[in-house]
Amino acid sequence: MKILFEDNHLLVVIKEPNVPMQEDESGDKDLLTFAKDYLREKYNKPGNIYVGMVHRLDRPVGGVVVLAKTSKAASRLSEQVRKRELDKIYFAVTQGNLPRERRLEDVLRKDKKNNTSKVVTADDAEGKEARLTFEPIDTDQQKQLNLIRIKLETGRSHQIRVQFAARNNPLWGDARYNSSAKAGQQIALWAVALSFNHPVSQERMRFTSTPPNSFPWNLFGITEELISN
């Protein structure tokens, strides 16, 4: 767990791929536990330690995450999430031809039993609106892979993965929604930037993380400058 920023209210970290956000049935150590152990050791704190989760990344996805160190900070950050004042930018590598439209709008329904989501019709009683915008950055014509920048407008379960897969443009290495993904591949989806107002000072803050220098990311020469644009 790499720490990007810490004060009395916040802990901004980079979540590694395949680390769950919180405890699940796998029993694998989760990000909240990593954060609590870090704070317990650093400050020699006994007993229970509060760490609040205000947004999520799918387990296989890495990138920037903000955690709250107080309930007040958690409440104020959660309010920003509800008001869409917490901005999340992702980079992804998709396969095939990109959709012509740059704003994707769907209705998604989550299957909690199987932990999957799918596009459904607008009259589905369990469906929820899902919206995002994206822009192409680069394409590797030989391998038919596209590097894209995505901004979420809503935060549905597996939203990015499902919306692009539904358009025959699945994310590279996505074992759940890409039938051509192979065993051992790591999904090419990374939370590269996170912006929000500090819950106390109200200062606008922005943190970034560059995807790993491995395939397929290394086809595109991703730099911090590219993320910042």
VEXDREN-2710 file (C-alpha; in Angstrom, 1 decimal):
% VEXDREN-2710
k/r/px/py/pz
1/MET/0.0/0.0/0.0
2/LYS/1.8/3.1/-1.3
3/ILE/0.8/6.3/0.6
4/LEU/0.4/9.4/-1.5
5/PHE/-0.9/11.7/1.2
6/GLU/-1.8/11.7/4.9
7/ASP/-3.1/14.2/7.5
8/ASN/-5.4/14.0/10.5
9/HIS/-8.4/13.4/8.3
10/LEU/-7.4/11.5/5.2
11/LEU/-5.2/8.7/3.9
12/VAL/-4.7/8.7/0.1
13/VAL/-3.1/5.5/-1.2
14/ILE/-2.5/3.4/-4.3
15/LYS/-4.4/0.1/-4.1
16/GLU/-2.6/-2.8/-5.7
17/PRO/-4.5/-5.0/-8.2
18/ASN/-6.2/-8.1/-6.7
19/VAL/-6.4/-6.6/-3.2
20/PRO/-10.1/-6.4/-2.0
21/MET/-11.3/-3.1/-0.7
22/GLN/-12.8/-4.7/2.4
23/GLU/-13.0/-8.1/4.0
24/ASP/-14.7/-10.7/1.8
25/GLU/-15.3/-14.4/1.7
26/SER/-11.8/-15.0/0.2
27/GLY/-10.1/-14.2/3.5
28/ASP/-7.4/-12.3/1.7
29/LYS/-6.1/-9.2/3.4
30/ASP/-8.0/-6.2/2.3
31/LEU/-7.2/-2.5/1.9
32/LEU/-9.0/-1.3/5.0
33/THR/-7.0/-3.8/7.1
34/PHE/-3.8/-2.8/5.5
35/ALA/-4.6/0.9/6.4
36/LYS/-5.6/0.0/10.0
37/ASP/-2.4/-2.0/10.5
38/TYR/-0.4/0.9/9.1
39/LEU/-2.0/3.4/11.5
40/ARG/-1.8/1.1/14.4
41/GLU/2.0/0.6/13.9
42/LYS/2.8/4.2/13.0
43/TYR/1.0/5.8/15.9
44/ASN/1.2/2.9/18.4
45/LYS/-2.6/2.8/18.7
46/PRO/-4.2/0.1/20.7
47/GLY/-7.7/-1.3/20.2
48/ASN/-10.0/-0.5/17.2
49/ILE/-8.9/2.0/14.6
50/TYR/-11.4/3.8/12.4
51/VAL/-10.8/3.8/8.6
52/GLY/-13.8/4.8/6.5
53/MET/-14.3/3.7/2.8
54/VAL/-16.1/6.3/0.7
55/HIS/-15.6/4.8/-2.8
56/ARG/-14.5/1.5/-4.3
57/LEU/-12.3/-0.1/-6.9
58/ASP/-13.1/-3.5/-8.2
59/ARG/-10.8/-6.1/-6.7
60/PRO/-8.6/-6.7/-9.8
61/VAL/-8.3/-2.9/-10.5
62/GLY/-5.4/-0.8/-9.1
63/GLY/-5.0/2.9/-8.6
64/VAL/-5.8/5.9/-6.4
65/VAL/-8.1/5.6/-3.4
66/VAL/-9.0/8.0/-0.6
67/LEU/-9.8/6.7/2.9
68/ALA/-11.2/8.6/5.8
69/LYS/-9.5/8.6/9.2
70/THR/-12.5/10.1/11.0
71/SER/-16.3/9.6/10.7
72/LYS/-16.7/13.3/10.0
73/ALA/-14.3/13.1/7.0
74/ALA/-16.0/10.0/5.8
75/SER/-19.4/11.7/5.9
76/ARG/-18.2/14.8/4.1
77/LEU/-16.4/12.8/1.4
78/SER/-19.5/10.5/0.9
79/GLU/-21.6/13.7/0.4
80/GLN/-19.2/14.7/-2.3
81/VAL/-19.6/11.3/-3.9
82/ARG/-23.4/11.8/-3.8
83/LYS/-23.1/15.3/-5.4
84/ARG/-20.6/14.0/-8.0
85/GLU/-17.9/16.4/-6.7
86/LEU/-15.4/13.6/-6.2
87/ASP/-14.0/13.1/-9.7
88/LYS/-12.5/9.8/-10.8
89/ILE/-10.5/9.3/-14.0
90/TYR/-9.5/5.9/-15.3
91/PHE/-7.3/4.7/-18.1
92/ALA/-8.3/1.4/-19.8
93/VAL/-7.1/-0.7/-22.7
94/THR/-9.9/-2.1/-24.8
95/GLN/-10.0/-4.5/-27.6
96/GLY/-11.7/-4.0/-31.0
97/ASN/-13.3/-0.9/-32.5
98/LEU/-14.3/1.8/-30.1
99/PRO/-17.9/3.0/-30.0
100/ARG/-18.6/6.0/-32.1
101/GLU/-20.4/7.8/-29.2
102/ARG/-18.2/9.3/-26.5
103/ARG/-20.9/9.3/-23.8
104/LEU/-22.2/5.8/-22.9
105/GLU/-25.6/5.6/-21.2
106/ASP/-27.1/2.3/-20.1
107/VAL/-29.2/0.7/-17.4
108/LEU/-27.4/-1.9/-15.4
109/ARG/-28.7/-4.6/-13.1
110/LYS/-26.4/-6.3/-10.6
111/ASP/-26.6/-10.0/-9.9
112/LYS/-25.5/-10.1/-6.3
113/LYS/-25.4/-13.9/-6.2
114/ASN/-22.8/-14.2/-9.0
115/ASN/-21.3/-10.7/-8.5
116/THR/-21.8/-9.7/-12.1
117/SER/-23.7/-6.9/-13.8
118/LYS/-25.4/-6.7/-17.2
119/VAL/-27.1/-4.1/-19.4
120/VAL/-30.9/-4.4/-19.2
121/THR/-33.9/-2.5/-20.6
122/ALA/-35.0/0.9/-19.1
123/ASP/-38.1/-0.7/-17.7
124/ASP/-36.2/-3.2/-15.5
125/ALA/-37.3/-2.6/-11.9
126/GLU/-33.9/-3.5/-10.6
127/GLY/-31.9/-1.5/-13.2
128/LYS/-29.9/1.6/-12.4
129/GLU/-28.7/4.3/-14.7
130/ALA/-25.0/4.1/-15.7
131/ARG/-23.2/6.9/-17.5
132/LEU/-19.6/7.7/-18.4
133/THR/-17.7/9.7/-20.9
134/PHE/-14.4/8.6/-22.6
135/GLU/-11.9/9.8/-25.1
136/PRO/-9.4/7.8/-27.2
137/ILE/-5.7/8.5/-26.4
138/ASP/-3.9/6.1/-28.7
139/THR/-4.4/2.9/-30.7
140/ASP/-2.0/0.0/-31.4
141/GLN/-3.3/-1.0/-34.9
142/GLN/-1.4/-4.2/-35.0
143/LYS/-2.8/-5.6/-31.8
144/GLN/-6.1/-3.8/-32.2
145/LEU/-5.9/-2.3/-28.7
146/ASN/-7.0/1.2/-27.6
147/LEU/-5.8/3.3/-24.7
148/ILE/-8.7/5.4/-23.5
149/ARG/-9.4/8.0/-20.7
150/ILE/-12.7/7.5/-18.8
151/LYS/-14.6/9.8/-16.5
152/LEU/-17.4/8.2/-14.5
153/GLU/-20.7/10.0/-14.0
154/THR/-22.2/7.2/-12.0
155/GLY/-20.5/4.5/-9.9
156/ARG/-22.3/1.2/-10.6
157/SER/-20.8/-2.2/-9.9
158/HIS/-18.4/-3.2/-12.7
159/GLN/-19.7/-0.3/-14.7
160/ILE/-16.8/0.5/-17.1
161/ARG/-16.2/-3.2/-17.7
162/VAL/-19.8/-4.0/-18.5
163/GLN/-20.6/-0.9/-20.7
164/PHE/-17.6/-1.5/-23.0
165/ALA/-18.1/-5.3/-23.1
166/ALA/-21.7/-4.7/-24.1
167/ARG/-20.4/-2.8/-27.2
168/ASN/-18.0/-5.6/-28.2
169/ASN/-15.1/-3.5/-26.9
170/PRO/-14.1/-5.4/-23.8
171/LEU/-11.3/-4.5/-21.5
172/TRP/-8.1/-6.4/-22.1
173/GLY/-7.5/-9.2/-19.6
174/ASP/-11.0/-8.9/-18.0
175/ALA/-11.6/-12.5/-17.0
176/ARG/-15.2/-11.8/-16.1
177/TYR/-16.5/-9.9/-19.2
178/ASN/-14.0/-10.7/-21.9
179/SER/-14.3/-14.2/-23.4
180/SER/-10.8/-13.8/-25.0
181/ALA/-9.0/-13.1/-21.8
182/LYS/-6.5/-15.7/-20.8
183/ALA/-5.5/-17.1/-17.5
184/GLY/-3.0/-15.0/-15.7
185/GLN/-3.8/-11.8/-17.5
186/GLN/-4.4/-8.7/-15.4
187/ILE/-7.3/-6.4/-16.3
188/ALA/-6.1/-3.2/-18.0
189/LEU/-8.1/-0.8/-15.9
190/TRP/-6.4/1.7/-13.6
191/ALA/-7.7/4.6/-11.5
192/VAL/-5.2/7.2/-12.6
193/ALA/-6.6/10.4/-11.0
194/LEU/-8.8/11.4/-8.1
195/SER/-10.0/14.9/-7.2
196/PHE/-12.0/16.1/-4.3
197/ASN/-12.4/18.9/-1.7
198/HIS/-10.6/18.4/1.5
199/PRO/-13.3/17.6/4.1
200/VAL/-12.1/20.3/6.5
201/SER/-10.1/22.9/4.6
202/GLN/-12.2/22.6/1.4
203/GLU/-9.0/22.9/-0.6
204/ARG/-9.4/21.1/-3.9
205/MET/-6.9/18.2/-4.0
206/ARG/-5.8/16.0/-6.9
207/PHE/-3.8/12.8/-6.8
208/THR/-2.5/10.6/-9.6
209/SER/-1.1/7.2/-10.2
210/THR/0.6/5.8/-13.4
211/PRO/-0.4/2.3/-14.5
212/PRO/2.3/-0.4/-14.3
213/ASN/5.0/-0.5/-17.0
214/SER/3.8/-3.9/-18.2
215/PHE/1.8/-5.2/-21.2
216/PRO/-0.5/-3.8/-22.5
217/TRP/0.1/-0.5/-20.8
218/ASN/3.7/-0.3/-22.1
219/LEU/2.5/-0.2/-25.7
220/PHE/1.5/3.4/-25.2
221/GLY/4.3/5.2/-23.4
222/ILE/2.1/6.5/-20.6
223/THR/3.6/9.4/-18.6
224/GLU/2.5/11.5/-15.7
225/GLU/2.1/14.4/-18.1
226/LEU/-0.4/12.4/-20.2
227/ILE/-2.4/11.6/-17.0
228/SER/-2.4/15.3/-16.0
229/ASN/-3.7/16.6/-19.3
END
